[in-house]
Amino acid sequence: MKITIRKATENEYRAIIHLLASNALPTADIYEKNITLFVGLIDEKIIATIGIETYGEVALLRSLCVKDELKNQKLGEKMLSYLLSFCTHEKIETLYLLTTTAERYFVRHSFEKITREETPLAIQQTREFQDICPASAVVMACNIT
């Protein structure tokens, strides 16, 4: 099963929103200008998505998501690997994320739990950090460089 990963087009945002919503992931702010979404495609159909919200040398990972029927096939790992390569190319030094359900998954992929206070101000000021994710969400960080 070959997956193709690329930057999402605006025409694909509706399908991305549906995929995110079906997995109870946030969609409220994905049209904001500093958010870039990527899609994973099999046979030209969107089966996965991942995004990044960029603030200079730091960024916030946005909603890694794979269609339910294709989970546990390492597609999420391929999406995450693609995003980490993108971060290297864009000279992003640290990637942050908020999660209420996937802490163990991201620990296996070099992310470490940090406190909300340790999070850079640029990330603390995002809608996801302030409004969208609950205060109980775990904050994690991965050094890229």
N, C-alpha and C positions, 0 to 999 in steps of 0.2 A: 504494500500500500504506500504509494508515493505521495507525499504532501508537498505542495508548493506554498511558500510563504512570501508575502509581499505587502506593501503599504496598501491600505484599504482606499477605495475610491468613495467619494461622497454618495454615489448611487448604492453602495453596499451598506451604508449606515443603518438602514431600516432592518436588514437581515441581522446585522450585528446587535442592534437593540433587542430584537426578538430573542436571539441566542443568549444575551446577557440576562434579560428579564426572565427567561425560562429557567435560569440558574440562580435567581434571586440576587443578581449582582446589579450595582448602580448604573443608571443610564442618564441621569439628570443633566450632566454637564459635558457629555462627550463631544459636543460640537464646539467647545471652547478652542481658541486658536492655538494654544500651546500643547494640545493633546494630539498625538499621532496614534492612529490605530492601524494594526496589521491584521491580516486574515491568513488563515491556513485553509488551503483548498485541496480537495480531492475530487478529481473529475470536474473541475471548475465550479464545485459547490462549496460554500463556506461551511467548514466543519469546526473551526476554532478561531479564536481572536485573542489578541493581547494588545495592550496600549501602554503609552508612556506620556507622562505630563512633565515637560522639561523646564528647568529653571537654571540655566547656565551649567555649572558642573555637577549639579544634583538633579535627580528626577524621581518621579513617583510612578511605580509600576501600576498600571490600570487594568484590572480584571482579566486575568488569564482564564480562559474558558474553552472547554472542548465539549462538543455535542455528547449527550449522555451515552448514546449507543456506541461511541468510539473511545470512551474513557478506558484507562488502563492499557493503552497501546503505545505509550511513550510520546504521544503527540504533544502533550503539554510541555514535556521536556524539550522537544524540538522548537516549540514556540518560544520558550524561555531562552534557550540557547541563541536563537535568532535575535531576540531582544537584547541580550547581553552583548552580542557582536555589534549590534546597532549602537549601543552605549559606548563601546570602545571607539567605534568610528566617529561618533559625535563628541568624543572627549568628555563624556560624563564619568565622573569619578566615583560617585556613590548612587546606588539605586535603592529607594525606600519603597515600602509597601505597608498597607494596612490590611489586616485580615481578621475575620471572626471565625473562620473554619479551616484554614489551610496552613497553620503555623508549622506543623510537622512536615508537610510537603516542602515548604520553602527552606526549612532547616537542612534538609537533605541536599539542597542546591545552593549552599554557601551563604544563606541569609542568617543573620543573628538578631535575636530579639533585643530591642533597645527601649528606653523609656521615652515617653512623649516629650519630656524636657530635653532629651538628647537630640531630638529631631531638629534639623535646620529650620530657621524661621520661614524660609520660602515654602517648605513643605507644610509647616504648621498653618500657613495662611491659605492653603488650598481649600476649596469647597469640600473635597472628600474628607480632609482631616477635620475641618471645623463643623461641617453640617451633615454630610452624607453618611459617613461611617459612624457608628456609635462610639462613645468615649471608651467603651470596654474593648474596642478593637486593639489587637496586638500590632505594635509598630515593629517593623523589621528593616534591616539594612544589609546591603551587600556591596563591598568595596570592589570596584571594577578594575582599577589600576593596580 
